[in-house]
């Protein structure tokens, strides 16, 4: 099938050879202000910035250079361009108050030109004061030189469109497009069908040949006029390029527009092309961001009503209780178990450094050292669990302590396994994993040639313990300095997030839960479906707000604060999980530190143990 496709393509290439353009015409692209002739412009400007393209005898404009489909285009055959003078920029402050600024003052004027239907294509004279035209398109630019270049290029293109060469080139371009579509159809039919869980078929269609004429330098207006004068007999008496340019006698565009009788005709066409409604799936461009903003506005208003209702029913419930000085005079273990257990975690980190230092210097047996390493890591986690179980009554305090204990355990496991790999492959310099400068960029100069056991220092492990990452490596990418203005910005945002979260918990969550307890007491402890849905709906939106605030406060603010203070460079703590199409993509993207740890210390060991990748992925998920 592919052989047949090659034969068909060779046949088409043989037919493509004579399809070469005989005429080169200049192209021009750039941003201009377009006159909105179908809008009133109340409270705003009738001029919108558009990306204009002059190519192959057509003038088209786009909303921006990123759009692929033009919003409007016109063939310049039978058209001409007119210099409409200048228009005063009312927002410009003149250097000489009370007087009109000179034309060469930057930003003082917009220079206007129009494209209109040429009434008499046989005329050889330059039309002056042609005020009663109906402009098809009208543009302006703040640069007088740019306007002159556009007028020159458009008039040249208009003259080119009146020649037989243009008709011939149009036919060649149409034939070339047809050949191109046939080639793409042949290649598409020759490619195999894609199966599930596989990539779609990929093929490379032949590139369209570049016309020889377009490889030359683009001609200027005089050379193009001279070419027309020496053309074949049918083109010998065509109008000159200058006959497609006109100019008003009065250079002030406002006066020209006020005198014009046909710029605003009653027969102005309002419907210019066949187009689908914007809400139709066949519409060219669809952007529903406004509906999304409306949804957020409705959500905000509805939740504001809920807050007002809770304040009316329960009053302003938010209050702060600060610790007294008497709390500091008692036994720290009884009144500050969180701080004590947190400091104990630091002791386990120091013990891990001591064990690794003895392993690196050969003072400890490999098997015994690894056993002590894992015992130390598991004890660090188990001791925090005992403290929370026996000495901490507050759920939030216990959660925070266990949260940091799990982080310490994961860091110690990563520290142990990474250094074991460094230690067992010591001396194998060809392995790029042991030379940070080969894979890691933005390193400090003294860390570029770091090698094991030079990385086994107390400072190195303490930096890793404080850094916003769970996977250990010899050296991390770093920023050159701490930006204190950024630190202050992050701290101020963290304070705002904490205040909003505390307000939602105190004003919405707590009264709602107390209402749930009262309803359960009234029903004798029976949990009905009605009560379940009632309070679930009341807390659903507030819970979503709290979850988003916690995500933003921890993954964006807190981790970036730690990274900024430590100059930690890699700050991709999350990816665009909000665009996830599947549940697996969501779990991969929303927490990158945990994802990296699972990949390196769970998935990789499973694959190294000859486990299939499917089973290894299942183990990671579990």
Secondary structure as UniProt FT lines:
FT   HELIX           2..16
FT   TURN            17..18
FT   STRAND          28..35
FT   TURN            37..38
FT   TURN            42..43
FT   STRAND          47..55
FT   TURN            56..57
FT   STRAND          58..62
FT   TURN            65..66
FT   STRAND          72..75
FT   TURN            77..78
FT   STRAND          79..88
FT   TURN            90..91
FT   TURN            97..98
FT   TURN            103..104
FT   TURN            106..107
FT   STRAND          109..117
FT   TURN            121..122
FT   STRAND          135..141
FT   HELIX           144..161
FT   HELIX           164..190
FT   TURN            196..197
FT   HELIX           212..215
FT   HELIX           221..229
FT   HELIX           233..235
FT   TURN            236..237
FT   HELIX           241..244
FT   STRAND          245..247
FT   HELIX           253..259
FT   TURN            263..264
FT   TURN            266..267
FT   TURN            278..279
FT   TURN            281..282
FT   HELIX           289..314
FT   HELIX           325..329
FT   HELIX           332..335
FT   HELIX           337..360
FT   TURN            361..362
FT   HELIX           366..391
FT   HELIX           395..424
FT   TURN            425..427
FT   TURN            429..430
FT   HELIX           432..434
FT   HELIX           436..439
FT   HELIX           445..447
FT   TURN            448..449
FT   TURN            452..455
FT   HELIX           458..466
FT   HELIX           484..504
FT   HELIX           505..509
FT   HELIX           510..522
FT   TURN            523..525
FT   HELIX           529..551
FT   HELIX           552..558
FT   HELIX           559..566
FT   HELIX           577..579
FT   HELIX           583..589
FT   HELIX           592..598
FT   HELIX           599..603
FT   HELIX           604..608
FT   TURN            609..610
FT   HELIX           613..621
//
